[in-house]
Amino acid sequence: METMKAFVIDRIADVSEEKEPLRMTERDIPEPGEGEVLLKVSVCGVCHTELDEIEGRTPPPAFPVVPGHQVVGRIAALGKRVYFPGVGSRVGVAWIYSACGRCEQCRQGKENLCAEFRGTGRDADGGYAEYMIARASYVYPLPDCFSDTEAAPLLCAGAVGYRALKLLNVRNGNPLGMTGFGASAHLVLKLAMFLYPDSPVYVFARSWEEREFALKLGAVWAGDTTDRSPEPLAGIIDTTPVWLPPVAALENLEPGGRLVINAITKESADQEVLTKLNYVTHLWMEKEIKSVANITRADVTEFLEIAEAMALKPEVQVYPFADANRALADIKKRRIRGAKVLRIAR
């Protein structure tokens, strides 16, 4: 059989510049089963969720596993009972690898809440590889206006950010906020400006580089994580891996405002911040907190249509496939400006 190169997670480990938690392996190219396609991977986005998998906050159910869930490639082979998309089609794979399709959540279009939800690159091998298997009903044709490297971040940072914006439940003209300004937030800022053109957007970020970047992209104000915004905000999206930003954000909500936490998990390093939560300061006046749990196929499809309509162009930093560990270390060290993408195709 022909072989391919793939990075795998072997065990729970720390991520740093000195340690390389991903191991390069040589594997047989897999064959698609019924309802599946074989994808020749072109690029794969790098996400903070990979850190959560490696460091044990959302661990894979079994090792080794190939990470990566923002995958762009071409269909190389079809399994049985697959008629679309055809061989050679350019498609994307997102965080949702599959759901049961039978439970009440799935029947209501909430497959992201399915008890049998499987995440690409965690519960099934993902895109840090030259080839991967995907379910044919969970791949997405990509608009021609996006290059492979531009399309990759849209499949997670963009699509999950879009779900967070929907859950914010605001109207055009309402002042909005974002705390944290990495791969997802920079796309959500552009998306919010398109969908809510009369809504001023305020950004909270701990580094001046992130604040400067937010202002450059159109934020009306940018301050430190714990600063007070110039006006109370109807909604704030938190895209950070820690607890201080969402707790501080609650103080900037107007009465009845909503905080949406866009993270699969939170690190425990600053969990003591939660002990400082004050009912009157942070929660009084019917403030709400809502989490984002995964995404649905509809989220991805809807978002790609909007992204095409607005010609949304992500800010992208591209790494060679061999530098996957360096890309993860850069995310760990918060060296983030836009999205990070691995170029995998030979």
N, C-alpha and C positions, 0 to 999 in steps of 0.2 A: 504494500500500500504506500501511497505518497504520504509524506510527512509535512508538518507545519511547525512553526515556532509559536509558543504561547507562554505568557507569564502566568504563574499560579501563586495563590496564597496557600502556604503549607500549614500555617499555625497562627495563633494569636501572637502578635509581636508589636514592638514599638516602631514608630516611623520617625526617622531622623536622617540627617545628611550622612551620618556615620554608619547607619544600619540600612541594609537593603532587604526589606521584608518580602519583596516579590522575587521569585526564582524563575529564570528562563528555562523552559523545557522544550523537548522535541517530542511531538505527538503524532499519531496517525490522524490524517484528515478524517473527520467523522462523516458518516453517511446519514442523510435525512430519512426519518421514518415517516409513517403515515401522517399527513397533515403538516409536515415540516418542510423547511427549505434549508439548503446549505448556502451560507453567505460568505463570499470572499471579502474580507474586511479591508476597507480603504483607510478609515480613520476611526478613532474612538476617543470621546471626550473623557477627561479626568475629573472626578467629582469627590467632594469631601466624604461622601458615603463610603468610598473605598477605604478611607482612613478608619471610619467607624467599623467596617468589616474586619480590617486587619487588627485593629486595637481592641476588638471584642465588644464594642457597644451594640452592634447588630451583627453577630457572627454568622458565617455560613453554617448550615446544618451539617456539612461534611467537608473534609479536606481531602485532597487539594481541590481548589475551585479557581476558574479563570474569572477575574473581576472585569468590570467595565459594562456600562449600560447606556452609553450615548454613542451608538454604533451606526456607521454609514458604510455601505458596501454594495456589491452587485450579487444578484442571485446566480449561484454557480450550478446548482442542481435542485431538482424538485423531488419530494417524496411522493408516495402514493396519494391519490385523491387531492392533489394540489394542481389547480389550473390557472391560478393568478396569485401573485404576479409571475410573469414568465422569466425564463432564464435570460440573464443580461440586464434585468431591470435594476435600477438604482433604488434602494430602499433604506429605511432607518429602523433601528430597534431601540425601544425606550426601556424605562425601569420596569414597566409591567411586562413580565415574560408570559404569564398566563393567570387565569382565574378559573373557578369551576364552571361558571356559566349556568348553574342550576339553582343556587341558593337564593334566598329572598333578596340579599344585597345585590347580587348580579342581575336578578330580574328587574330591579328598580334602577339599573344603570349605575350602581355603586360598587362596581367590581373591585375598586380600590380597597373596599372594606371586607372583601371576601375572606373567609377563614382559610381558604386554600390559595390565597394570593401568593404568587412566586415572583421574586425579584430577579431581573437579569443580572448576572454577575455575582449573585449571592446564593440563590437557590438553584440556579442553573448556570452553566458556563457562559461567560459573556464575551466582550469584544477586545480584550487585551490579547488577541490571537490573530493569526493570519486567516483563519476560517472559524465560523461558528454556526451552530444550529439554532434556528428560531422557528416558532410556530407561525405558519403562513398567515393566520388571521390576526397576528400581533406584529406585523411589519407594516411600514407606512411608505407609500410612494412620496418622494421628496420633490418640492418645486424646483424647476430648472434654474431659477434665479439665484439659488444658493450653491456655492461650491461645497465640496465635501466637508472641508474644515469649518465652514460657516454653518452647515446644517447640523453638525454633531451637537453643539451646545443647545440647540433648539429642542432636542429630544428629551432633555431633563431640566437643565437650568431654565430653559424657556417654558416648557410645558408645565412643570411643577410650579414655576412662578406664576403662570397664567391661572392655574387652579387656586393659588393663594390669593390672587387679585380678585377672582370670582367670589371666594369665600369672605373677602373683606366686606362685600355687600354695601358699596358706597355708590353715590350718584355723581354725575358730572358737576363740578363746582366744589365738591367737598375737599377740604385740605387733607392730603395723604402723607404718610411717613414711611420710611424704610430704615431699619436699623441693621447695620452690616452692609457692605457694598462689594460683594464678590461676584462670582460668575452669574448667579441667578439674579441678584438685585440690579445689576446694570442692564439686564434685559427687561426686567419688570419696570424699571424707570422709563425706558423707551416705550414699553407697551402702555403704561398708565398715561403717558403724555398723548398717545394716539387715541386711546379709548375714552379718556376724560380730559379733553384739551383745556377745559376751564379750571381744572383742579391743580393748585400749586402742590409741588412735591418737595418734602423736606427729608434730608438724609442725615442719619446719625452714624458715624464711623470713627473708629479709634485712631486711625492714622491720617495725617494731613494729605498723603498721596491719594487715599480713597476719597476724602472730602473734595479735593481738587478735581478728581476724575468725575465725581457726581455733578459738580457745578458745570464742568465742561459739557456734560451730556444733557444738561437742562434743568437740574434741580434748582429751586429758587433760593435754597439755603442749605448749608451743610455744617453740622456741629459735631462735637465729641459725643461719645456714647451716652454720657450722663448729663449733657446740656439740656436746657429747656428750649423748646421750639418757640418761635415768635408768636404762634397762635396755637390753641388747642386743635388736635387733629381728629378727624372722623374715624380714621383707621390707620394702623401701622402694621407693616409686615416685617417680621424678624427672620433673617436668614443666617443667623450666627450659630456656632456650635456650643455656645456657653450661655450662662444664666443671667449675667449682669445686664446685657442689652434689653431683653424682654421685660425684666423687672423695672428698669429705668424708663422704658417706653410707656408703661402703664401710667406714669405721672404726666405724660404728654397727651393722653386721650381726653377728648371732650366727653361730657355726660352721654352715656349710651354708646360711646365709641368701642371699636373692636380691635383687639390685637390678634393677628394670625401668626402662629409660629410655624415656619416653613422649615422643618428639620425632622428627620427620621428619629434622631435621638439627640441628647445633649451630653456633653462631657461633664464629668463630676468634679473637675478641678476647682470650680468656684460655686459649688452647690450651696455653700453656707450663705450665699446671697439670699437664698429663699427664706432664711430665718428672719430677714429684715423686711419681709413683705408686711405692709401695714394696710389694714382693711380700709381705713378712711382715705389714705393717700393713694393707694393703688387700685382699689376695687369698688369703692363706693360710687354711687350715682349710675348704677346699672352698666358698668363697663363689662365687656365680654372678652373671653380668651377662647380661641378656637385653634385646633391643630390641623395641619395638612397631613393626611395619611395617604401616601403613594399617589398614583394617578390612574385615570381610566383611559381607555383607547379614545374615547370621545374628546378628552382633554387634549390629547396629542393632535388629533385630526383638526379640531377647531383652531388650536393655536397655530398649526402650520398654515392654515388658510389665512388667518389674520396676519401672520408674519410675512406671507407673500404679498398680501394687499398693502402692507405698510413698508415693504422692502426693508424689513428689520435686519440689520447687519450686526452680528455680534463682534465684540472686540476679542480677538483670538491670539493666543500664544501657542505656537506649534513646537512640539518636541519630537525628535526621532523615536521610533518604537523602543530602541534599546535604552532610552533615558526615562522609562516609566517610573523608576524609583526616584529619580531626581525631580520629576514633576510632582509626585506625591509629597516629597520633602518640602518643595516650594509651597504647596498648599498648607502643610503643617506649620511652616514658618510665616504664614500669612503673606507670602510674596505673590499677591494676587492683583492682577489688573485685567478684568474681563475673564474669559474662559481659557482653559488649557486643553489642548488636543494632541493626542499621539498620532503621528503619521505611520501607518502600519504597512500599507501595500508596498511591495518591493519595487 
